[in-house]
Amino acid sequence: MQGPMLESVFGLFSKDLGIDLGTANTLVVARGEGIIISEPSVVAVYKGTNRIVSAGKGEAVGERARQMLGKTPDSIVAVRPLRHGVIADFEICQAMLAYFIQKAHGQSRFARPRLIVAAPSGITTVEKRAVINSAERAGAREVRLIREPMAGAIGCGLPVREPRGSMIVDIGGGTSEVAVLSLDDIVEASSLRTAGDEMNRAVQDHLRQVYNLAIGEHAAERIKIEIGSAYRLDEELVKEVRGKDTVAGLPRSVVLRSEEIREALAPTFQEIVRGIQATLEKLSPELHDDLYETGITLAGGGALIRGLDRLVARETGLPVRRADDPLTAVARGIGMVLEQLDNYWHVLEHAHEFA
């Protein structure tokens, strides 16, 4: 069996899928089903190979692999195959995508789905081609790309189809996407390599420099989530943190205050604010007028940082709101495109455009 007939048979075993392929987390949405997978973008492999480690009843991908970060023996490496929103390890990214595609189809190896993959607005043609090649080799029979800000704006319910400007700031793990949209297209956009990962490193650096305490990336993320803030809080927070004393080499704990974490995170927030301001400076007076009404919508995991909306509003003079369920905004937008392909086909980019 060959050619179109074979493709149609594969289609019977496959769902149309959308993938928000993030530096920190990957979300998979199926047409007619919504979000069906949400797991960390981490893979545990045997050192020197792209062979995924077996863990319990399945392979060490996603949450299973994340739990291994910093805890593996020399023979196993826990890898995040994306950095700053682009593929840093092609083979491991391909293995991760294949795992998620099979998981979406009940581990069926006959699945050959059509895919829509969200990509940062600032990636190059070569980087787009790498995403498409990785998805095709992972088992997709057709791949289209959608720019993350467009998907996020659709998922947030912004009026992207209307002749008026709306603005989204999507702060993920590896990139912060800043975009102004109108008439089903992006008018101006910036893709900043300053996002959640930079915040985590800032927390780690603060503990090392001030307390001589080393902590892992996951612990730094918990601190950021639990007591991190971008604006003064009505009631400041505290948290006990355990780690490794860098002088004595022994376990030790310290008590952190939200004020000091806010100060440690401030340079990252200011970099994001400067990216927003730089994008606003490029806009026409008419779009500025629109934004006084539509404002700025914050999405992505970074939108959950306390007081970030207040900081952005103060620095831009525009109304700012946090998206409902900001972590899933891009995935929900991809899901809406999957459900209404006839209405949104023109926001998708096809593989042949990057050949």
CORNOR-V898838 format. One record per backbone hydrogen bond with DSSP energy under -1.0 kcal/mol. CO is the residue of the C=O (numbers start at 0). NH is the residue of the N-H. Records with the same first field share a line. If there is no record, write none. Layout:
# CORNOR-V898838
CO: NH ; NH
This chain:
# CORNOR-V898838
2: 6
3: 7
4: 8
5: 9
6: 10
7: 11
10: 13
15: 30
16: 115
17: 28
18: 20 ; 117
19: 21 ; 26
23: 40
24: 21
25: 38
26: 19
27: 35 ; 36
28: 17
29: 32 ; 33
33: 29
36: 27
38: 25
39: 41
41: 61
42: 78
43: 52
44: 76
45: 48
50: 45
52: 59
54: 57
57: 54
58: 60
59: 43
60: 63
61: 65
62: 66
64: 67
65: 68
67: 70
72: 75
74: 46
76: 44
78: 42
80: 87 ; 88
82: 85
85: 82
88: 92
89: 93
90: 94
91: 95
92: 96
93: 97
94: 98
95: 99
96: 100
97: 101
98: 102
99: 103
101: 106
102: 105
112: 140
113: 16
114: 143
115: 18
116: 145
118: 147
119: 122
123: 127
124: 128
125: 129
126: 130
127: 131
128: 132
129: 133
130: 134
131: 135
132: 136
133: 137
134: 139
135: 138
141: 114
143: 116
144: 348
145: 118
146: 150
147: 151
148: 152
149: 153
150: 154
151: 155
152: 157
153: 156
157: 159
158: 161
159: 183
161: 163 ; 182
165: 180
166: 296
167: 178
168: 298
169: 176
170: 301
171: 195
172: 196
174: 171
175: 191
176: 169
177: 189
178: 167
179: 186 ; 187
180: 165
184: 181
187: 179
189: 177
191: 175
194: 198
195: 199
196: 200
197: 201
198: 202
199: 203
200: 204
201: 205
202: 206
203: 207
204: 208
205: 209
206: 210 ; 212
211: 245
213: 243
215: 219
216: 220
217: 221
218: 222
219: 223
220: 224
221: 225
222: 226
223: 227
236: 257
238: 255
240: 253
242: 251
243: 213
244: 248
249: 244
251: 242
253: 240
255: 238
256: 260
257: 261
258: 262
259: 263
260: 264
261: 265
264: 268
265: 269
266: 270
267: 271
268: 272
269: 273
270: 274
271: 275
272: 276
273: 277
274: 278
275: 279
276: 280
279: 282
283: 287
284: 288
285: 289
286: 290
287: 291
289: 292 ; 293
290: 294
295: 320
296: 168
297: 322
298: 170
299: 302
300: 303
301: 304
304: 307
305: 229
306: 310
307: 311
308: 312
309: 313
310: 314
311: 315
312: 316
318: 295
320: 297
324: 327
325: 299 ; 328
327: 331
328: 332
329: 333
330: 334
331: 335
332: 336
333: 337
334: 338
335: 339
339: 342 ; 343
340: 344
343: 346
344: 347
348: 144
349: 352
350: 353
